[in-house]
Amino acid sequence: MTTVSTSAVPSNAECRATLTDGRTLTITASRRPRANRADVKCTVPNAPAIAEHMQQVVRLARHTEPRLDSRDQVVLSMDITPSATERDWELAAVLADRMVRGLHPARPGMITTAQGHSDAWHTGRVTGAVRTTAPGDGEGTLQITHLGALLGHADPSAAISTVRAWFPLHSGGINDTLGWVEVSVFPLEAPAATEEDSIAVPGLDLTAQQEVKQTLTAARHFDGKGLSRWRSVVRFGQPRFQGGSYQLALVMADRLARGREFVPRGRIIASGCSSAWHAGRVDTVDGRESKLELIFNQVNSGDRVLLPKDWQDHLPPGFAAGLREKGASLACIDKIGMI
């Protein structure tokens, strides 16, 4: 196995991007011992929202890296502030992050300029170009559609397993619907030091992120083959919600993505939480009547509906038969892995 010596890894790196008004933006990345700080920190002059977006881009782009090393913190900064709508600096941020960690070549005197953005950084997909000017090598430009192309590799998205599951978003109004949670997993070359470091949950507040990470960590502990083996990205179609009834859908999407469950013909639709995911237990949730009505109205042929065991004796008359008539199946469960 080839490793990068510590002497070959720079403590600082720069990557440039050209803004639409012609100005040159420089993103500087520096590396320092993490010391219980965040893995990535970003600063942009007078633009905290752009800094937060840059942090999310960098974290998601790391998803397709086969090794997870969280010993260092990478700090990224912009020297000028782009407009809120500009995004072609995203690839430059990703490259600066990789350069300072020794994952992308950066020789002394080399100038790297990158233009590109992505709506799916966690898959490694990007539309962009990288231009380098290096002493003795002149100038070269590389057009890329995925991050693997930077090193002449195959598209990394082929190694990513992504699954969605649905859960009822209920607030008692006309906007009630089935929301989705999506889990993408990428196999790690070496075990992660901590499971939570390997899970990214963009778009949620810190409390909700922590709940998602703890749910996945505990549920993977139950199946005995999930811990420390995956990088994971969890995304929600609607990031604004309350309560924990999404948890069963999250756990099922994760188990399907890791090959721990049979894939249904349609969607997995689930409602349930747990105070003991490490034991595989499924607990009941509030809002039973409204959620059952919502599920019944939106279920399609091939869908698999999973509900807490406690709901089984309280289903409306004809509920199960109605689902069967629509071509859907139903299971009321008190434990995952027995579905």
HELIX and SHEET records of a PDB file:
HELIX    1   1 THR A    6  ALA A    8  5                                   3    
HELIX    2   2 PRO A   48  ALA A   61  1                                  14    
HELIX    3   3 ARG A   62  THR A   64  5                                   3    
HELIX    4   4 GLU A   90  VAL A  100  1                                  11    
HELIX    5   5 TRP A  121  THR A  123  5                                   3    
HELIX    6   6 LEU A  147  LEU A  151  5                                   5    
HELIX    7   7 PRO A  156  ALA A  159  5                                   4    
HELIX    8   8 GLU A  196  SER A  198  5                                   3    
HELIX    9   9 LEU A  206  ASP A  223  1                                  18    
HELIX   10  10 GLN A  247  ALA A  257  1                                  11    
HELIX   11  11 TRP A  277  ALA A  279  5                                   3    
HELIX   12  12 ARG A  288  GLN A  298  1                                  11    
HELIX   13  13 LYS A  309  HIS A  314  5                                   6    
HELIX   14  14 PHE A  319  GLU A  325  1                                   7    
SHEET    1   A 4 ASN A  12  THR A  18  0                                        
SHEET    2   A 4 THR A  24  PRO A  33 -1                                        
SHEET    3   A 4 ASP A  72  MET A  78 -1                                        
SHEET    4   A 4 VAL A  40  THR A  43  1                                        
SHEET    1   B 3 ILE A 111  HIS A 117  0                                        
SHEET    2   B 3 ARG A 125  ALA A 134 -1                                        
SHEET    3   B 3 GLY A 138  HIS A 146 -1                                        
SHEET    1   C 4 SER A 161  LEU A 169  0                                        
SHEET    2   C 4 THR A 177  PRO A 187 -1                                        
SHEET    3   C 4 TRP A 230  PHE A 236 -1                                        
SHEET    4   C 4 ILE A 199  ALA A 200  1                                        
SHEET    1   D 3 ILE A 268  ALA A 270  0                                        
SHEET    2   D 3 ARG A 304  PRO A 308  1                                        
SHEET    3   D 3 SER A 329  ILE A 333  1                                        
END                                                                             
